[in-house]
Amino acid sequence: MITQKTVDVLYKEQRGDCAVCHRLFTWDNPMQVHHAVYTRNVNFAKLLDMPQNLALICLQCHTTLHGHLTGWTRRNIFYQDKVAKGYDMQTWNNALKEAGMVTDYFIDTSGETSGGMERGA
């Protein structure tokens, strides 16, 4: 379950704008929570409903671009953004791997030694 606290953290990180088009959220441009790196799976909700996997996007982007947001390239962009924001994506991904969830391969391109994902099961 995605909590209001999680939404508040994401809102602050994103400075109140859409993670895709960067328009500010307003009454006319409402925000929605998007499972950015891995799609939602009820069996792994505890791990997938964490800030590491979520981005706030506007209704228009969520509605019109959803198919483009679920491709590997865009999910990797979301992943790299989380690394840049200081999330330990490698540890998070390893927890998914141990749970039998991970099937993708992401590489940390930040140049840092921590935060990269390993190949999933």
Backbone torsions as a table, in degrees:
resi	resn	phi	psi	omega
1	MET	NA	131.5	179.2
2	ILE	-84.8	121.7	-176.4
3	THR	-90.0	162.5	175.6
4	GLN	-63.5	-33.7	178.1
5	LYS	-60.7	-42.9	177.8
6	THR	-62.6	-44.7	178.3
7	VAL	-61.0	-41.6	179.2
8	ASP	-62.5	-41.3	177.9
9	VAL	-61.7	-46.8	-179.9
10	LEU	-63.2	-42.2	-179.4
11	TYR	-60.3	-44.2	179.6
12	LYS	-65.9	-45.8	179.2
13	GLU	-58.5	-40.2	-176.0
14	GLN	-89.2	0.9	178.8
15	ARG	56.4	36.5	174.5
16	GLY	72.8	21.4	178.3
17	ASP	-129.0	164.8	-177.8
18	CYS	-65.4	135.2	179.1
19	ALA	-68.8	-13.0	-178.5
20	VAL	-104.1	-58.2	-175.2
21	CYS	-98.4	-12.3	177.1
22	HIS	66.6	17.0	171.6
23	ARG	-76.1	143.9	178.3
24	LEU	-65.7	145.6	175.1
25	PHE	-74.9	132.9	178.3
26	THR	-142.0	179.7	175.9
27	TRP	-57.6	-39.9	-179.5
28	ASP	-83.8	-12.2	-179.8
29	ASN	-132.2	69.1	-173.8
30	PRO	-70.4	154.1	179.6
31	MET	-92.0	154.2	173.5
32	GLN	-136.4	153.6	178.3
33	VAL	-91.1	128.7	-179.2
34	HIS	-118.4	131.7	173.1
35	HIS	-76.9	102.7	-163.8
36	ALA	-86.9	-42.3	-176.3
37	VAL	-91.0	-49.5	176.7
38	TYR	-123.9	139.5	178.7
39	THR	-66.5	157.4	-178.1
40	ARG	-66.6	137.4	177.8
41	ASN	-140.1	118.5	-174.3
42	VAL	-59.7	-28.1	179.7
43	ASN	-70.0	-21.6	-178.3
44	PHE	-123.1	24.7	-174.7
45	ALA	-55.8	-38.2	-178.3
46	LYS	-58.3	-39.1	179.7
47	LEU	-86.4	-30.0	-175.7
48	LEU	-87.7	-17.7	179.1
49	ASP	-94.0	25.1	179.4
50	MET	-96.1	158.0	179.8
51	PRO	-55.6	-28.5	178.6
52	GLN	-57.9	-28.0	-174.1
53	ASN	-108.8	1.3	-171.7
54	LEU	-117.5	150.3	172.9
55	ALA	-142.5	146.3	173.7
56	LEU	-91.2	126.9	177.1
57	ILE	-131.7	157.5	-178.0
58	CYS	-76.3	160.1	-179.0
59	LEU	-56.4	-42.0	-178.1
60	GLN	-62.7	-46.7	178.5
61	CYS	-64.9	-40.5	-178.9
62	HIS	-64.6	-38.2	-177.9
63	THR	-77.4	-47.3	-172.5
64	THR	-88.2	-24.8	-175.0
65	LEU	-111.4	4.6	-170.9
66	HIS	-51.2	-43.7	179.1
67	GLY	-60.7	-36.4	178.7
68	HIS	-75.6	-24.9	-178.5
69	LEU	-78.1	-16.7	-175.9
70	THR	-97.2	-3.9	177.5
71	GLY	-72.7	158.5	-176.1
72	TRP	-58.1	-42.8	-176.4
73	THR	-61.2	-46.8	-179.1
74	ARG	-69.1	-38.1	177.8
75	ARG	-64.0	-34.8	176.4
76	ASN	-66.7	-36.0	176.0
77	ILE	-62.7	-45.9	176.5
78	PHE	-59.1	-43.4	-179.8
79	TYR	-59.8	-48.9	-179.5
80	GLN	-62.3	-35.6	177.1
81	ASP	-62.6	-40.5	179.2
82	LYS	-66.9	-38.3	176.1
83	VAL	-61.2	-46.3	-179.2
84	ALA	-62.2	-28.7	179.6
85	LYS	-84.2	0.3	174.1
86	GLY	97.2	6.5	177.8
87	TYR	-72.0	141.7	175.6
88	ASP	-85.9	82.4	-174.5
89	MET	-69.6	-30.5	179.9
90	GLN	-63.9	-45.1	179.0
91	THR	-63.6	-44.2	179.0
92	TRP	-61.3	-45.7	-179.8
93	ASN	-64.7	-38.1	178.0
94	ASN	-62.2	-36.2	176.4
95	ALA	-63.6	-39.8	176.5
96	LEU	-66.7	-39.7	179.0
97	LYS	-61.8	-46.0	179.1
98	GLU	-63.4	-30.1	178.7
99	ALA	-81.6	-6.0	179.7
100	GLY	84.3	20.8	-174.9
101	MET	-96.5	-37.6	-169.1
102	VAL	-72.4	131.5	176.2
103	THR	-131.1	-3.1	-176.9
104	ASP	-107.7	167.6	179.9
105	TYR	-125.1	117.9	176.3
106	PHE	-120.5	145.7	178.9
107	ILE	-120.1	131.9	176.2
108	ASP	-72.4	114.9	-178.7
109	THR	-98.9	11.7	-177.1
110	SER	-76.7	-15.9	-177.5
111	GLY	90.2	-6.0	178.1
112	GLU	-82.3	158.8	-178.9
113	THR	-84.8	-19.7	179.8
114	SER	-109.2	160.0	174.4
115	GLY	101.3	-9.1	-179.0
116	GLY	-78.5	152.4	178.1
117	MET	-96.0	147.8	175.5
118	GLU	-98.8	164.5	177.8
119	ARG	-60.9	134.4	-179.1
120	GLY	-79.8	171.2	-179.5
121	ALA	-73.1	NA	NA
